[in-house]
Amino acid sequence: MPSKVIGLFKSDAVAATFESVNRVESVSMDEHAYSKAIDEILTLSINDKDGFIEMIAQSENPQVAAQVAKNGELLLQEQIIAIKTKSSLELLQYL
């Protein structure tokens, strides 16, 4: 997921590059720096008992916090929809 989030903040349309060596993916220094910056801004808390996710974005610059929160929300929604769709398709194939 960090590579997807990083991709949203890149100014150019160049995709994040991963080098696969024996099924191990490596991250470039730039991607690692972006990931650390996002980790410092964005916090996710998952409440399994009540079934919700809390996302908190904190930054000295409120616009950065808002952008990270909005993009994180969109990515999270996409992932949840993909997981639920896959689960439903597997259930349908089982039946």
Contacts in CASP RR format, 6 or more apart in sequence:
PFRMAT RR
TARGET T0000
AUTHOR 0000-0000-0000
METHOD contacts of the structure
MODEL  1
MPSKVIGLFKSDAVAATFESVNRVESVSMDEHAYSKAIDEILTLSINDKD
GFIEMIAQSENPQVAAQVAKNGELLLQEQIIAIKTKSSLELLQYL
1 75 0 8 1.000
1 79 0 8 1.000
2 31 0 8 1.000
2 34 0 8 1.000
2 35 0 8 1.000
2 38 0 8 1.000
3 16 0 8 1.000
3 18 0 8 1.000
3 27 0 8 1.000
3 31 0 8 1.000
4 75 0 8 1.000
5 34 0 8 1.000
5 38 0 8 1.000
5 68 0 8 1.000
5 71 0 8 1.000
5 72 0 8 1.000
5 75 0 8 1.000
6 16 0 8 1.000
6 31 0 8 1.000
6 34 0 8 1.000
6 35 0 8 1.000
6 38 0 8 1.000
7 15 0 8 1.000
7 16 0 8 1.000
8 71 0 8 1.000
8 75 0 8 1.000
9 34 0 8 1.000
9 67 0 8 1.000
9 71 0 8 1.000
10 16 0 8 1.000
16 28 0 8 1.000
16 31 0 8 1.000
17 28 0 8 1.000
18 25 0 8 1.000
18 26 0 8 1.000
18 27 0 8 1.000
19 25 0 8 1.000
19 26 0 8 1.000
27 35 0 8 1.000
38 68 0 8 1.000
41 57 0 8 1.000
41 58 0 8 1.000
41 59 0 8 1.000
41 64 0 8 1.000
41 65 0 8 1.000
41 68 0 8 1.000
42 55 0 8 1.000
42 56 0 8 1.000
42 57 0 8 1.000
42 68 0 8 1.000
42 69 0 8 1.000
42 72 0 8 1.000
43 55 0 8 1.000
43 56 0 8 1.000
43 57 0 8 1.000
43 58 0 8 1.000
44 53 0 8 1.000
44 54 0 8 1.000
44 55 0 8 1.000
44 56 0 8 1.000
45 53 0 8 1.000
45 54 0 8 1.000
45 55 0 8 1.000
45 56 0 8 1.000
46 53 0 8 1.000
46 54 0 8 1.000
47 53 0 8 1.000
47 54 0 8 1.000
53 76 0 8 1.000
55 69 0 8 1.000
55 72 0 8 1.000
55 73 0 8 1.000
55 76 0 8 1.000
57 65 0 8 1.000
57 66 0 8 1.000
57 68 0 8 1.000
57 69 0 8 1.000
58 65 0 8 1.000
59 65 0 8 1.000
59 68 0 8 1.000
END
